[in-house]
Amino acid sequence: MEKKINVPISNESLADLRVGDVISLTGNILTARDQAHKRILEQGAPRDINGAAIFHAGPIITKDGDDYKMVAIGPTTSMRMNPYQSDVIAMGPKIVIGKGGMDDTVREALIEHEAVYVVATGGCAALYVDAVEEIESVDWLDLGMPEAIWNLKVKDFGPLIVAMDIEGNSLYD
């Protein structure tokens, strides 16, 4: 059974999640890849990320005048964020969304800060884009469209599978 979680995320909504559980998110999620993670650590986040869901994704977006339109959004390989992710988790996000495993430094940060890592299914970019109701804003577009931080209003964004939980369990063990 899929558990629905609202963003921003409270500790209580994650307390009973375990590896293998399926969730969906409603609220706002932020995309962030390597360059955005690096800049967050160097300059601070461009918006409050306490209770946030951060998605390791480089969306495909078109621009028509001043409006942006989401074409596709799928996960990118999360291990590329290993050098930065633990320090970013310490800044307050509660859910990290990606693809593939992450290292033990991330596992330890998830335990310490009561956060979870969930995986999005590769190849489901069209399915995930249907859950994006609106692109609310973009930060750091100077990094390029895939590396910018996109603030997405979503409804029932999923399915997402809990891959690393707050107790340190991992699908990748």
TIRO-2110 file (N, C-alpha, C; in Angstrom, 1 decimal):
// TIRO-2110
0.8, -1.2, 0.0, N, 1, A
0.0, 0.0, 0.0, CA, 1, A
0.9, 1.2, 0.0, C, 1, A
0.6, 2.2, -0.8, N, 2, A
1.3, 3.4, -1.0, CA, 2, A
1.0, 4.4, 0.1, C, 2, A
2.0, 5.0, 0.8, N, 3, A
1.8, 6.0, 1.8, CA, 3, A
2.0, 7.3, 1.2, C, 3, A
1.0, 8.2, 1.4, N, 4, A
1.1, 9.6, 0.9, CA, 4, A
1.7, 10.5, 1.9, C, 4, A
2.7, 11.3, 1.5, N, 5, A
3.4, 12.2, 2.4, CA, 5, A
3.4, 13.6, 1.8, C, 5, A
3.1, 14.5, 2.7, N, 6, A
3.0, 15.9, 2.3, CA, 6, A
4.4, 16.6, 2.5, C, 6, A
4.7, 17.5, 1.6, N, 7, A
6.0, 18.3, 1.7, CA, 7, A
5.6, 19.7, 2.0, C, 7, A
6.2, 20.4, 3.0, N, 8, A
7.4, 20.0, 3.8, CA, 8, A
7.1, 18.8, 4.7, C, 8, A
8.1, 18.0, 5.0, N, 9, A
8.0, 16.7, 5.6, CA, 9, A
8.3, 16.9, 7.1, C, 9, A
7.5, 16.2, 7.9, N, 10, A
7.8, 16.2, 9.3, CA, 10, A
8.5, 14.9, 9.7, C, 10, A
9.2, 14.9, 10.8, N, 11, A
9.8, 13.6, 11.3, CA, 11, A
8.8, 12.5, 11.5, C, 11, A
7.6, 12.9, 12.0, N, 12, A
6.6, 12.0, 12.3, CA, 12, A
6.1, 11.2, 11.0, C, 12, A
6.1, 11.9, 9.9, N, 13, A
5.7, 11.2, 8.7, CA, 13, A
6.7, 10.2, 8.2, C, 13, A
7.9, 10.2, 8.7, N, 14, A
8.9, 9.3, 8.3, CA, 14, A
9.2, 8.2, 9.3, C, 14, A
8.7, 8.3, 10.5, N, 15, A
9.1, 7.5, 11.6, CA, 15, A
8.8, 6.0, 11.3, C, 15, A
7.7, 5.7, 10.6, N, 16, A
7.3, 4.3, 10.4, CA, 16, A
7.7, 3.8, 9.0, C, 16, A
8.4, 4.6, 8.2, N, 17, A
8.8, 4.1, 6.9, CA, 17, A
10.0, 3.1, 7.0, C, 17, A
9.9, 2.1, 6.3, N, 18, A
11.0, 1.1, 6.2, CA, 18, A
11.3, 0.8, 4.8, C, 18, A
12.5, 0.2, 4.6, N, 19, A
13.0, -0.1, 3.3, CA, 19, A
12.0, -1.0, 2.6, C, 19, A
11.7, -0.7, 1.4, N, 20, A
10.7, -1.4, 0.6, CA, 20, A
9.4, -0.8, 0.5, C, 20, A
9.1, 0.1, 1.5, N, 21, A
7.8, 0.8, 1.5, CA, 21, A
7.7, 1.7, 0.2, C, 21, A
6.5, 1.9, -0.3, N, 22, A
6.2, 2.7, -1.4, CA, 22, A
5.5, 4.0, -1.0, C, 22, A
6.0, 5.1, -1.4, N, 23, A
5.4, 6.4, -1.1, CA, 23, A
5.1, 7.3, -2.3, C, 23, A
4.3, 8.3, -2.1, N, 24, A
4.2, 9.4, -3.1, CA, 24, A
4.2, 10.7, -2.3, C, 24, A
4.5, 11.7, -3.0, N, 25, A
4.7, 13.1, -2.4, CA, 25, A
3.7, 14.1, -3.0, C, 25, A
3.2, 14.9, -2.1, N, 26, A
2.4, 16.1, -2.6, CA, 26, A
2.9, 17.3, -1.9, C, 26, A
3.1, 18.3, -2.6, N, 27, A
3.7, 19.6, -2.1, CA, 27, A
4.7, 20.1, -3.1, C, 27, A
5.9, 20.5, -2.6, N, 28, A
6.9, 21.0, -3.5, CA, 28, A
8.2, 20.1, -3.4, C, 28, A
8.8, 19.8, -4.5, N, 29, A
10.1, 19.1, -4.5, CA, 29, A
11.1, 20.0, -5.3, C, 29, A
12.3, 19.9, -4.9, N, 30, A
13.4, 20.6, -5.5, CA, 30, A
14.3, 19.7, -6.3, C, 30, A
14.6, 20.0, -7.5, N, 31, A
15.6, 19.2, -8.2, CA, 31, A
17.0, 19.7, -7.9, C, 31, A
18.0, 18.9, -7.8, N, 32, A
19.4, 19.3, -7.5, CA, 32, A
20.3, 18.2, -7.9, C, 32, A
21.3, 18.5, -8.8, N, 33, A
22.3, 17.5, -9.2, CA, 33, A
23.6, 18.0, -8.6, C, 33, A
24.7, 17.4, -9.1, N, 34, A
26.1, 17.7, -8.4, CA, 34, A
26.4, 19.1, -8.3, C, 34, A
26.3, 19.9, -9.3, N, 35, A
26.7, 21.3, -9.3, CA, 35, A
25.8, 22.1, -8.3, C, 35, A
24.6, 21.8, -8.2, N, 36, A
23.7, 22.5, -7.3, CA, 36, A
24.1, 22.1, -5.9, C, 36, A
24.3, 20.8, -5.6, N, 37, A
24.8, 20.4, -4.3, CA, 37, A
26.0, 21.1, -3.9, C, 37, A
27.0, 21.2, -4.8, N, 38, A
28.3, 21.9, -4.5, CA, 38, A
28.0, 23.3, -4.1, C, 38, A
27.2, 24.0, -4.9, N, 39, A
26.9, 25.4, -4.6, CA, 39, A
26.1, 25.6, -3.3, C, 39, A
25.2, 24.7, -3.0, N, 40, A
24.5, 24.8, -1.7, CA, 40, A
25.5, 24.8, -0.6, C, 40, A
26.5, 24.0, -0.7, N, 41, A
27.5, 23.9, 0.4, CA, 41, A
28.4, 25.1, 0.4, C, 41, A
28.7, 25.7, -0.8, N, 42, A
29.5, 26.9, -0.8, CA, 42, A
28.8, 28.2, -0.5, C, 42, A
27.6, 28.3, -0.9, N, 43, A
26.9, 29.6, -0.8, CA, 43, A
25.6, 29.5, 0.1, C, 43, A
25.2, 28.3, 0.5, N, 44, A
23.9, 28.2, 1.2, CA, 44, A
22.8, 27.9, 0.1, C, 44, A
21.7, 27.3, 0.6, N, 45, A
20.6, 27.0, -0.3, CA, 45, A
19.9, 28.3, -0.7, C, 45, A
19.4, 28.4, -2.0, N, 46, A
18.7, 29.6, -2.4, CA, 46, A
17.3, 29.8, -1.8, C, 46, A
16.9, 28.7, -1.1, N, 47, A
15.6, 28.8, -0.4, CA, 47, A
15.7, 27.8, 0.8, C, 47, A
14.7, 27.9, 1.6, N, 48, A
14.7, 27.1, 2.8, CA, 48, A
14.5, 25.6, 2.4, C, 48, A
15.4, 24.8, 2.8, N, 49, A
15.3, 23.3, 2.5, CA, 49, A
15.0, 22.5, 3.7, C, 49, A
14.7, 23.1, 4.8, N, 50, A
14.3, 22.4, 6.0, CA, 50, A
12.9, 21.6, 5.7, C, 50, A
12.9, 20.3, 5.9, N, 51, A
11.7, 19.5, 5.6, CA, 51, A
11.5, 19.3, 4.1, C, 51, A
12.5, 19.6, 3.3, N, 52, A
12.3, 19.5, 1.8, CA, 52, A
12.5, 18.1, 1.3, C, 52, A
12.1, 17.9, 0.1, N, 53, A
12.4, 16.7, -0.7, CA, 53, A
13.3, 17.2, -1.9, C, 53, A
14.4, 16.6, -2.0, N, 54, A
15.4, 17.0, -3.0, CA, 54, A
15.5, 15.8, -4.0, C, 54, A
15.3, 16.1, -5.3, N, 55, A
15.2, 15.1, -6.3, CA, 55, A
16.5, 15.2, -7.2, C, 55, A
17.3, 14.1, -7.2, N, 56, A
18.5, 14.1, -8.1, CA, 56, A
17.9, 13.8, -9.5, C, 56, A
17.7, 15.0, -10.2, N, 57, A
17.1, 14.9, -11.5, CA, 57, A
17.6, 16.1, -12.4, C, 57, A
17.7, 15.9, -13.6, N, 58, A
18.0, 17.0, -14.6, CA, 58, A
16.8, 17.0, -15.6, C, 58, A
15.8, 17.7, -15.2, N, 59, A
14.6, 17.7, -16.1, CA, 59, A
14.8, 18.3, -17.5, C, 59, A
13.9, 17.9, -18.4, N, 60, A
13.9, 18.5, -19.7, CA, 60, A
12.7, 19.5, -19.7, C, 60, A
13.1, 20.7, -19.9, N, 61, A
12.1, 21.8, -19.8, CA, 61, A
12.2, 22.7, -21.1, C, 61, A
11.0, 23.1, -21.5, N, 62, A
11.0, 24.1, -22.6, CA, 62, A
10.5, 25.4, -22.1, C, 62, A
10.9, 26.4, -22.8, N, 63, A
10.5, 27.8, -22.4, CA, 63, A
9.7, 28.4, -23.5, C, 63, A
8.5, 29.0, -23.2, N, 64, A
7.7, 29.7, -24.1, CA, 64, A
7.4, 31.0, -23.5, C, 64, A
8.1, 32.0, -24.0, N, 65, A
8.0, 33.4, -23.4, CA, 65, A
8.7, 33.3, -22.0, C, 65, A
7.9, 33.7, -21.0, N, 66, A
8.3, 33.7, -19.6, CA, 66, A
7.9, 32.4, -18.9, C, 66, A
7.2, 31.5, -19.6, N, 67, A
6.7, 30.3, -19.0, CA, 67, A
7.6, 29.1, -19.3, C, 67, A
7.8, 28.2, -18.3, N, 68, A
8.5, 27.0, -18.4, CA, 68, A
7.5, 25.9, -18.5, C, 68, A
7.8, 24.8, -19.3, N, 69, A
6.9, 23.7, -19.4, CA, 69, A
7.8, 22.4, -19.2, C, 69, A
7.4, 21.6, -18.3, N, 70, A
8.1, 20.3, -18.0, CA, 70, A
7.8, 19.3, -19.1, C, 70, A
8.8, 18.8, -19.7, N, 71, A
8.7, 17.8, -20.8, CA, 71, A
8.9, 16.4, -20.2, C, 71, A
9.9, 16.2, -19.4, N, 72, A
10.3, 14.9, -18.8, CA, 72, A
11.1, 15.2, -17.6, C, 72, A
10.9, 14.3, -16.6, N, 73, A
11.7, 14.4, -15.4, CA, 73, A
11.9, 13.0, -14.8, C, 73, A
13.2, 12.5, -14.9, N, 74, A
13.5, 11.2, -14.4, CA, 74, A
14.7, 11.3, -13.5, C, 74, A
15.0, 10.3, -12.7, N, 75, A
16.1, 10.3, -11.7, CA, 75, A
17.4, 10.2, -12.4, C, 75, A
18.4, 10.8, -11.8, N, 76, A
19.8, 10.6, -12.3, CA, 76, A
20.5, 9.8, -11.2, C, 76, A
21.7, 9.3, -11.6, N, 77, A
22.5, 8.4, -10.7, CA, 77, A
22.9, 9.2, -9.4, C, 77, A
22.4, 8.7, -8.3, N, 78, A
22.6, 9.4, -7.0, CA, 78, A
24.0, 9.4, -6.5, C, 78, A
24.8, 8.3, -6.8, N, 79, A
26.1, 8.2, -6.2, CA, 79, A
27.0, 9.4, -6.6, C, 79, A
26.7, 10.1, -7.7, N, 80, A
27.5, 11.3, -8.0, CA, 80, A
27.3, 12.3, -6.9, C, 80, A
26.3, 12.3, -6.1, N, 81, A
26.1, 13.3, -5.1, CA, 81, A
26.7, 12.9, -3.7, C, 81, A
27.3, 11.7, -3.7, N, 82, A
27.9, 11.2, -2.4, CA, 82, A
28.9, 12.2, -1.8, C, 82, A
29.7, 12.9, -2.5, N, 83, A
30.7, 13.8, -1.8, CA, 83, A
29.9, 15.0, -1.1, C, 83, A
28.7, 15.3, -1.5, N, 84, A
28.0, 16.5, -0.9, CA, 84, A
26.8, 16.1, -0.1, C, 84, A
26.2, 14.9, -0.3, N, 85, A
24.9, 14.7, 0.2, CA, 85, A
24.8, 14.7, 1.7, C, 85, A
25.8, 14.2, 2.4, N, 86, A
25.7, 14.2, 3.9, CA, 86, A
25.6, 15.6, 4.5, C, 86, A
26.4, 16.5, 3.9, N, 87, A
26.4, 17.8, 4.4, CA, 87, A
25.1, 18.6, 4.0, C, 87, A
24.5, 18.2, 2.9, N, 88, A
23.3, 18.8, 2.5, CA, 88, A
22.1, 18.3, 3.4, C, 88, A
22.2, 17.0, 3.7, N, 89, A
21.2, 16.4, 4.6, CA, 89, A
21.2, 17.1, 5.9, C, 89, A
22.4, 17.5, 6.4, N, 90, A
22.5, 18.2, 7.7, CA, 90, A
21.8, 19.5, 7.7, C, 90, A
21.5, 20.1, 6.5, N, 91, A
20.8, 21.4, 6.4, CA, 91, A
19.3, 21.2, 6.5, C, 91, A
18.8, 20.0, 6.6, N, 92, A
17.4, 19.9, 6.9, CA, 92, A
16.4, 19.1, 5.9, C, 92, A
16.8, 18.8, 4.7, N, 93, A
15.9, 18.0, 3.9, CA, 93, A
15.6, 16.7, 4.5, C, 93, A
14.4, 16.2, 4.3, N, 94, A
14.0, 14.9, 4.9, CA, 94, A
13.9, 13.8, 4.0, C, 94, A
13.7, 14.1, 2.7, N, 95, A
13.7, 13.0, 1.7, CA, 95, A
14.6, 13.4, 0.6, C, 95, A
15.5, 12.4, 0.2, N, 96, A
16.3, 12.5, -1.0, CA, 96, A
15.8, 11.5, -2.0, C, 96, A
15.5, 11.9, -3.2, N, 97, A
15.0, 11.1, -4.3, CA, 97, A
16.1, 10.9, -5.3, C, 97, A
16.3, 9.6, -5.7, N, 98, A
17.3, 9.4, -6.7, CA, 98, A
17.2, 8.1, -7.4, C, 98, A
18.3, 7.6, -7.9, N, 99, A
18.4, 6.3, -8.6, CA, 99, A
19.7, 5.6, -8.2, C, 99, A
19.6, 4.4, -7.8, N, 100, A
20.8, 3.6, -7.4, CA, 100, A
21.2, 3.8, -6.0, C, 100, A
22.2, 3.2, -5.5, N, 101, A
22.6, 3.3, -4.1, CA, 101, A
23.4, 4.6, -3.8, C, 101, A
23.5, 4.8, -2.5, N, 102, A
24.4, 5.9, -2.0, CA, 102, A
25.3, 5.3, -0.9, C, 102, A
26.4, 6.0, -0.6, N, 103, A
27.4, 5.4, 0.3, CA, 103, A
27.0, 5.4, 1.8, C, 103, A
27.9, 4.9, 2.6, N, 104, A
27.7, 4.8, 4.1, CA, 104, A
27.7, 6.2, 4.7, C, 104, A
28.4, 7.2, 4.2, N, 105, A
28.3, 8.5, 4.8, CA, 105, A
26.9, 9.1, 4.7, C, 105, A
26.3, 8.8, 3.6, N, 106, A
24.9, 9.2, 3.4, CA, 106, A
24.0, 8.4, 4.4, C, 106, A
24.2, 7.1, 4.5, N, 107, A
23.4, 6.3, 5.4, CA, 107, A
23.5, 6.9, 6.8, C, 107, A
24.7, 7.2, 7.3, N, 108, A
24.9, 7.7, 8.6, CA, 108, A
24.2, 9.1, 8.8, C, 108, A
24.2, 9.9, 7.7, N, 109, A
23.6, 11.2, 7.8, CA, 109, A
22.0, 11.0, 7.9, C, 109, A
21.5, 10.1, 7.1, N, 110, A
20.1, 9.8, 7.2, CA, 110, A
19.6, 9.4, 8.6, C, 110, A
20.4, 8.5, 9.2, N, 111, A
20.1, 8.1, 10.6, CA, 111, A
20.2, 9.3, 11.5, C, 111, A
21.3, 10.1, 11.5, N, 112, A
21.5, 11.2, 12.4, CA, 112, A
20.4, 12.3, 12.3, C, 112, A
20.0, 12.5, 11.1, N, 113, A
19.1, 13.6, 10.8, CA, 113, A
17.6, 13.2, 10.5, C, 113, A
17.4, 11.9, 10.8, N, 114, A
16.0, 11.3, 10.6, CA, 114, A
15.5, 11.6, 9.2, C, 114, A
16.2, 11.2, 8.2, N, 115, A
15.7, 11.4, 6.8, CA, 115, A
15.8, 10.1, 6.1, C, 115, A
15.2, 10.0, 4.9, N, 116, A
15.2, 8.8, 4.1, CA, 116, A
15.7, 9.1, 2.7, C, 116, A
16.2, 8.0, 2.1, N, 117, A
16.5, 8.1, 0.6, CA, 117, A
15.5, 7.1, -0.1, C, 117, A
14.9, 7.7, -1.1, N, 118, A
13.9, 6.9, -1.9, CA, 118, A
14.4, 6.9, -3.3, C, 118, A
14.0, 5.8, -4.0, N, 119, A
14.4, 5.7, -5.4, CA, 119, A
13.2, 5.8, -6.3, C, 119, A
13.4, 6.6, -7.4, N, 120, A
12.4, 6.7, -8.4, CA, 120, A
12.8, 5.7, -9.5, C, 120, A
11.9, 5.2, -10.2, N, 121, A
12.1, 4.2, -11.2, CA, 121, A
12.6, 4.9, -12.5, C, 121, A
13.8, 4.4, -12.9, N, 122, A
14.3, 4.9, -14.2, CA, 122, A
13.4, 4.5, -15.3, C, 122, A
13.3, 5.4, -16.3, N, 123, A
12.4, 5.1, -17.5, CA, 123, A
11.0, 5.5, -17.3, C, 123, A
10.7, 6.1, -16.1, N, 124, A
9.3, 6.6, -15.8, CA, 124, A
9.2, 8.1, -15.9, C, 124, A
10.0, 8.7, -16.7, N, 125, A
10.1, 10.2, -16.8, CA, 125, A
8.7, 10.8, -17.2, C, 125, A
8.0, 10.1, -18.1, N, 126, A
6.7, 10.6, -18.6, CA, 126, A
5.7, 10.4, -17.4, C, 126, A
5.7, 9.4, -16.7, N, 127, A
4.8, 9.1, -15.6, CA, 127, A
5.0, 10.2, -14.5, C, 127, A
6.3, 10.5, -14.2, N, 128, A
6.6, 11.5, -13.1, CA, 128, A
6.2, 12.9, -13.6, C, 128, A
6.3, 13.2, -14.8, N, 129, A
6.0, 14.5, -15.3, CA, 129, A
4.5, 14.8, -15.1, C, 129, A
3.7, 13.8, -15.2, N, 130, A
2.2, 13.9, -15.0, CA, 130, A
1.9, 14.4, -13.6, C, 130, A
2.8, 14.1, -12.7, N, 131, A
2.5, 14.5, -11.3, CA, 131, A
2.9, 16.0, -11.0, C, 131, A
3.7, 16.6, -12.0, N, 132, A
4.1, 18.0, -11.8, CA, 132, A
3.0, 18.9, -12.2, C, 132, A
2.4, 19.6, -11.2, N, 133, A
1.3, 20.5, -11.5, CA, 133, A
1.8, 21.9, -12.0, C, 133, A
3.0, 22.3, -11.5, N, 134, A
3.5, 23.6, -11.9, CA, 134, A
5.0, 23.7, -11.6, C, 134, A
5.7, 24.4, -12.4, N, 135, A
7.1, 24.9, -12.1, CA, 135, A
6.9, 26.2, -11.4, C, 135, A
7.1, 26.2, -10.1, N, 136, A
6.9, 27.5, -9.4, CA, 136, A
8.1, 28.5, -9.5, C, 136, A
9.3, 27.9, -9.6, N, 137, A
10.4, 28.9, -9.8, CA, 137, A
11.7, 28.1, -10.1, C, 137, A
12.7, 28.8, -10.5, N, 138, A
14.0, 28.2, -10.8, CA, 138, A
15.1, 29.0, -10.2, C, 138, A
16.1, 28.4, -9.6, N, 139, A
17.2, 29.1, -9.0, CA, 139, A
18.5, 28.5, -9.7, C, 139, A
19.5, 29.4, -9.9, N, 140, A
20.8, 29.1, -10.4, CA, 140, A
20.7, 28.5, -11.8, C, 140, A
19.9, 29.2, -12.6, N, 141, A
19.8, 28.8, -14.0, CA, 141, A
21.1, 29.0, -14.8, C, 141, A
22.0, 29.8, -14.2, N, 142, A
23.4, 29.9, -14.8, CA, 142, A
24.2, 28.6, -14.8, C, 142, A
23.8, 27.6, -14.0, N, 143, A
24.4, 26.3, -14.0, CA, 143, A
24.0, 25.5, -15.2, C, 143, A
23.0, 25.9, -15.9, N, 144, A
22.4, 25.2, -17.0, CA, 144, A
21.1, 24.5, -16.6, C, 144, A
20.3, 24.3, -17.6, N, 145, A
18.9, 23.8, -17.3, CA, 145, A
18.9, 22.5, -16.4, C, 145, A
19.8, 21.5, -16.7, N, 146, A
19.7, 20.2, -15.9, CA, 146, A
20.3, 20.4, -14.5, C, 146, A
21.2, 21.4, -14.3, N, 147, A
21.8, 21.5, -13.0, CA, 147, A
21.1, 22.6, -12.1, C, 147, A
20.3, 23.4, -12.7, N, 148, A
19.5, 24.4, -11.9, CA, 148, A
18.7, 23.7, -10.9, C, 148, A
18.2, 24.5, -9.9, N, 149, A
17.3, 24.0, -8.9, CA, 149, A
15.9, 24.4, -9.3, C, 149, A
15.1, 23.4, -9.7, N, 150, A
13.7, 23.6, -10.1, CA, 150, A
12.8, 23.4, -8.9, C, 150, A
11.9, 24.3, -8.6, N, 151, A
11.0, 24.2, -7.5, CA, 151, A
9.6, 23.7, -8.2, C, 151, A
9.3, 22.5, -7.9, N, 152, A
8.1, 21.9, -8.6, CA, 152, A
7.0, 21.6, -7.6, C, 152, A
5.8, 22.1, -8.0, N, 153, A
4.6, 21.8, -7.2, CA, 153, A
4.1, 20.4, -7.8, C, 153, A
4.0, 19.4, -6.9, N, 154, A
3.6, 18.1, -7.4, CA, 154, A
2.4, 17.6, -6.6, C, 154, A
1.7, 16.6, -7.2, N, 155, A
0.6, 15.9, -6.5, CA, 155, A
0.8, 14.5, -6.8, C, 155, A
0.8, 13.7, -5.7, N, 156, A
1.0, 12.2, -5.8, CA, 156, A
2.2, 11.8, -6.7, C, 156, A
3.3, 12.5, -6.4, N, 157, A
4.5, 12.2, -7.2, CA, 157, A
5.1, 10.9, -6.7, C, 157, A
5.1, 9.9, -7.6, N, 158, A
5.5, 8.6, -7.3, CA, 158, A
5.1, 7.6, -8.4, C, 158, A
5.3, 6.3, -8.1, N, 159, A
5.7, 5.7, -6.9, CA, 159, A
7.2, 5.8, -6.6, C, 159, A
7.5, 6.0, -5.4, N, 160, A
8.9, 6.0, -4.9, CA, 160, A
9.1, 4.9, -3.9, C, 160, A
10.2, 4.3, -3.9, N, 161, A
10.5, 3.1, -3.0, CA, 161, A
11.6, 3.5, -2.0, C, 161, A
11.3, 3.3, -0.7, N, 162, A
12.2, 3.6, 0.3, CA, 162, A
13.4, 2.7, 0.2, C, 162, A
14.6, 3.3, -0.1, N, 163, A
15.8, 2.5, -0.3, CA, 163, A
16.7, 2.5, 0.9, C, 163, A
16.7, 3.6, 1.7, N, 164, A
17.5, 3.7, 2.9, CA, 164, A
16.6, 4.4, 3.9, C, 164, A
16.4, 3.8, 5.1, N, 165, A
15.5, 4.4, 6.1, CA, 165, A
16.2, 5.0, 7.3, C, 165, A
15.5, 5.5, 8.2, N, 166, A
16.1, 6.2, 9.3, CA, 166, A
16.8, 5.3, 10.3, C, 166, A
16.6, 4.0, 10.2, N, 167, A
17.3, 3.1, 11.1, CA, 167, A
18.6, 2.5, 10.4, C, 167, A
18.9, 3.0, 9.2, N, 168, A
20.1, 2.6, 8.6, CA, 168, A
20.0, 1.3, 7.7, C, 168, A
18.8, 0.9, 7.5, N, 169, A
18.5, -0.3, 6.6, CA, 169, A
18.7, 0.2, 5.2, C, 169, A
19.1, -0.7, 4.3, N, 170, A
19.3, -0.3, 2.9, CA, 170, A
18.9, -1.4, 2.0, C, 170, A
18.3, -1.1, 0.9, N, 171, A
18.0, -2.1, -0.2, CA, 171, A
19.3, -2.7, -0.8, C, 171, A
20.4, -1.9, -0.7, N, 172, A
21.6, -2.3, -1.4, CA, 172, A
22.6, -3.1, -0.5, C, 172, A
22.1, -3.5, 0.7, N, 173, A
23.0, -4.4, 1.5, CA, 173, A
22.9, -5.8, 1.0, C, 173, A
END
